[in-house]
Amino acid sequence: LQAQMSFGLRTAANFAKEVRYSSYGSSAYPAITRLHVEAYVELPLRNNFALQPGVALQQTGSKMSTGSQNGEILMDGWRKVQYLEVPLNLMYYFPQNNFGQFFLAGGPYTSVAISGKEKFSRTVEEIQFGTRKNSNEMKKYDAGLNFLAGFKLTNGFSVHGGYELGLLDIKLDDKISTYNRVFSIGLGYQL
């Protein structure tokens, strides 16, 4: 197994947003462009399958409205959160040709927030991570599912697209539940 084990790096542009659910329905803030950087180990299994545990810096957040003017919503606010994330993907590689191979992947992730900032009305503040219900604090942990599809060249370079579906409510509000949603497009290299 050690002889077949390989290492890789992945980076991507994240288009992150937060989706909110309440008794009145659901809404989503517009996406904000962020960054994803990941190092992983690939452990080959059988029949074109592989296991890919990794560690990543995952940046999420959302644009946010700061009010309205002349009936138009102003979107000059934002929330930016950095997570240390541990994904565990099950990969499937379609049979290889001389140029490369397509792959599909999916699996769970868990993450812990390491920092964050919010901007409202020209004021930037540090996000507080805590446990006080109905406060403006955020929860420190997130978890969910991620999905990945792409093409890996025979020289180890790859291009991919992904989607991350947060399953834990990240806000400490009893009336509104907030979840991370991240679409990403990126490049990678595997040794």
Solvent accessible surface area in square Angstrom, and as a share of the most:
residue,aa,sasa,rsa
1,L,136,0.68
2,Q,149,0.66
3,A,106,0.83
4,Q,122,0.54
5,M,60,0.27
6,S,19,0.12
7,F,103,0.43
8,G,6,0.06
9,L,113,0.56
10,R,13,0.05
11,T,61,0.35
12,A,6,0.05
13,A,40,0.31
14,N,1,0.00
15,F,77,0.32
16,A,1,0.00
17,K,72,0.30
18,E,1,0.00
19,V,16,0.09
20,R,65,0.24
21,Y,93,0.36
22,S,40,0.26
23,S,111,0.72
24,Y,212,0.81
25,G,42,0.40
26,S,72,0.46
27,S,66,0.43
28,A,53,0.41
29,Y,44,0.17
30,P,59,0.37
31,A,45,0.35
32,I,17,0.09
33,T,88,0.51
34,R,34,0.12
35,L,76,0.38
36,H,19,0.08
37,V,65,0.37
38,E,9,0.04
39,A,44,0.34
40,Y,13,0.05
41,V,42,0.24
42,E,13,0.06
43,L,41,0.20
44,P,42,0.26
45,L,94,0.47
46,R,194,0.71
47,N,119,0.61
48,N,73,0.38
49,F,81,0.34
50,A,3,0.02
51,L,56,0.28
52,Q,1,0.01
53,P,44,0.28
54,G,13,0.13
55,V,72,0.42
56,A,3,0.03
57,L,59,0.29
58,Q,6,0.03
59,Q,31,0.14
60,T,4,0.02
61,G,0,0.00
62,S,0,0.00
63,K,82,0.35
64,M,10,0.04
65,S,45,0.29
66,T,37,0.22
67,G,40,0.38
68,S,77,0.50
69,Q,111,0.49
70,N,152,0.78
71,G,81,0.78
72,E,123,0.55
73,I,115,0.58
74,L,70,0.35
75,M,69,0.31
76,D,70,0.36
77,G,1,0.01
78,W,51,0.18
79,R,7,0.02
80,K,60,0.26
81,V,1,0.00
82,Q,34,0.15
83,Y,3,0.01
84,L,81,0.40
85,E,3,0.01
86,V,77,0.44
87,P,4,0.02
88,L,75,0.37
89,N,4,0.02
90,L,85,0.42
91,M,2,0.01
92,Y,62,0.23
93,Y,19,0.07
94,F,83,0.35
95,P,102,0.64
96,Q,111,0.49
97,N,87,0.45
98,N,151,0.77
99,F,139,0.58
100,G,1,0.01
101,Q,30,0.13
102,F,124,0.52
103,F,8,0.03
104,L,95,0.47
105,A,13,0.10
106,G,20,0.19
107,G,14,0.14
108,P,72,0.45
109,Y,8,0.03
110,T,75,0.44
111,S,7,0.04
112,V,42,0.24
113,A,1,0.00
114,I,96,0.49
115,S,46,0.30
116,G,1,0.01
117,K,91,0.39
118,E,13,0.06
119,K,47,0.20
120,F,78,0.32
121,S,76,0.49
122,R,218,0.80
123,T,72,0.42
124,V,77,0.44
125,E,107,0.48
126,E,104,0.46
127,I,13,0.07
128,Q,110,0.49
129,F,49,0.21
130,G,24,0.23
131,T,121,0.70
132,R,152,0.55
133,K,125,0.53
134,N,95,0.49
135,S,27,0.17
136,N,106,0.54
137,E,19,0.09
138,M,0,0.00
139,K,62,0.26
140,K,81,0.35
141,Y,133,0.51
142,D,3,0.02
143,A,28,0.22
144,G,6,0.05
145,L,67,0.33
146,N,17,0.09
147,F,97,0.40
148,L,20,0.10
149,A,44,0.34
150,G,14,0.14
151,F,33,0.14
152,K,31,0.13
153,L,55,0.27
154,T,80,0.46
155,N,92,0.47
156,G,9,0.08
157,F,110,0.46
158,S,16,0.11
159,V,74,0.43
160,H,9,0.04
161,G,25,0.24
162,G,8,0.08
163,Y,87,0.33
164,E,12,0.05
165,L,48,0.24
166,G,0,0.00
167,L,97,0.48
168,L,82,0.41
169,D,29,0.15
170,I,1,0.00
171,K,22,0.09
172,L,9,0.04
173,D,45,0.23
174,D,96,0.50
175,K,167,0.71
176,I,43,0.22
177,S,34,0.22
178,T,3,0.02
179,Y,46,0.18
180,N,2,0.01
181,R,31,0.11
182,V,3,0.02
183,F,98,0.41
184,S,15,0.10
185,I,92,0.47
186,G,8,0.08
187,L,117,0.58
188,G,8,0.08
189,Y,83,0.31
190,Q,17,0.07
191,L,142,0.70
